[in-house]
Amino acid sequence: MSSIHDELYQRGIKVSPAGVNSPVRAWKSVGGTPRYIKRAEGAFMYGEGGEKWVDYCLAWGPNLLGHAPAAVVEAVQRAAADGLAFGAVTRGEIELAERILSGYPAFQRARLVCTGTEAVLTALRLARGKTGRSKILKFAGGYHGHGDGMLVKAGSGLVTFGVGDSAGITAAVAAETIVAPLDDEAAITAAFEQFGDDIAAAIIEPVPANNGLLVQRPEWHRHLRETCTKHGALLIHDEVITGFRFGYGGAGRLLKDGSGALAIDVQPDLVTLGKIIGGGMPVAAVVGPAAILDMLAPAGAVYQAGTMAGNPVCVAAGNATLAILEQGAVYAHLATLGAAFDEARAAGSAPWVRVGPIAWPWLGGGVPPRTDSAIPNSIRAPFGRIHARLLERGIHFPPSAFEVGFFSAAHTVEQVRTLATEFSDALTAVGG
Ligand SMILES: Cc1ncc(COP(=O)(O)O)c(C=O)c1O
């Protein structure tokens, strides 16, 4: 029997490639028809077929306060009533930059853009402008948006020139990206020994969360920092996911390990942000010291621009979101959720990797992986079956075995406990 979702899907694929405007929404990884969403509020998402799910995808991370928080929606409505776009400077942009920078005390400047992809492109151009060098070091399994130079995968050696991971990327562009494996200090050293004079920057997610949750050792992060400094390359923390998620600011300064010690404890030269700082609307940013950010046009010679950058309605959502996060209560609630979730999952059989409000079901068995190559493709099939079962039981988890789930201020202790037990039951039922 055809559902409303099947009907919409049949219409959608006639007008959009695979029926979607971003690939992972097509559910290719779990199979089945993607569910069409009518509305969402708090921890819940409502489907076109009358379904109600507790949502752990949260728009892939922006909705740290849950869906459509009243204060943010009201701020957006007020701003929209005053005009949708001016293409001119506004008070709201200053306030948002001030709020962002108060979370990054080492930095003095922010430039607002619309997407994480743009933030990364701008950071890379700045790094090249600052150093006069051309190459970028990235790590296998890291995702930094869909700029050509970032859509490359590693070749066959330890440290390699990138190979285009998408059609349409020229060999010349791919060759400007060097790819090294995560969790391997020797690979960092080797990359800089081989290409050091040409490397403008290394880019890393402080907690790589786009290919499972590949938590890196603090010593690895520090080695990367020291090696960048030694060779005059910039270190870019891509905090599109991690920024403002573990506390009010960056993971480099806030993320603590189990003993309460700083888990990373390094100061990057530039940070890229997105997701949370827009509170569900398209806002992203590059932040850094005045000495680097003031190289951006028209203050400096590195060009960057955007018709919709700092859009007043989007900025209103960002300001309303950060104004709530500044108060700290959300982070306390997220810590309570994390502890309750850990307690519940300890009782079940499903293994998870959790860092703050980011949780990834690790179906590979054994110790959690620290590199993308340690994740076997064999986790796809059982995850697909678990995903389908959770959906029937009112839980919407991101539709891929390689994607992380997020907790929000709107989730309750009861809900995250249920996630742990339902996941565990599903794993038993489908046979890992
Ligand atoms: C770490 C990281 N960087 C960059 C991006 C790209 O952001 P956007 O999708 O807003 O272009 C993402 C998106 O998920 C991301 O997770």
PDBQT file of the ligand as one rigid body, heavy atoms in Angstrom, charges set to zero:
ROOT
HETATM    1  C1  LIG A 501      32.515  19.855  10.262  1.00  0.00    +0.000 C 
HETATM    2  C2  LIG A 501      31.701  20.405   9.136  1.00  0.00    +0.000 A 
HETATM    3  N1  LIG A 501      32.225  21.358   8.353  1.00  0.00    +0.000 NA
HETATM    4  C3  LIG A 501      31.535  21.912   7.345  1.00  0.00    +0.000 A 
HETATM    5  C4  LIG A 501      30.237  21.513   7.083  1.00  0.00    +0.000 A 
HETATM    6  C5  LIG A 501      29.474  22.142   5.953  1.00  0.00    +0.000 C 
HETATM    7  O1  LIG A 501      28.438  22.926   6.460  1.00  0.00    +0.000 OA
HETATM    8  P1  LIG A 501      27.171  23.282   5.529  1.00  0.00    +0.000 P 
HETATM    9  O2  LIG A 501      26.421  22.004   5.318  1.00  0.00    +0.000 OA
HETATM   10  O3  LIG A 501      26.427  24.309   6.331  1.00  0.00    +0.000 OA
HETATM   11  O4  LIG A 501      27.718  23.836   4.254  1.00  0.00    +0.000 OA
HETATM   12  C6  LIG A 501      29.642  20.523   7.864  1.00  0.00    +0.000 A 
HETATM   13  C7  LIG A 501      28.277  20.060   7.585  1.00  0.00    +0.000 C 
HETATM   14  O5  LIG A 501      27.771  19.128   8.148  1.00  0.00    +0.000 OA
HETATM   15  C8  LIG A 501      30.391  19.958   8.917  1.00  0.00    +0.000 A 
HETATM   16  O6  LIG A 501      29.878  19.002   9.701  1.00  0.00    +0.000 OA
ENDROOT
TORSDOF 0
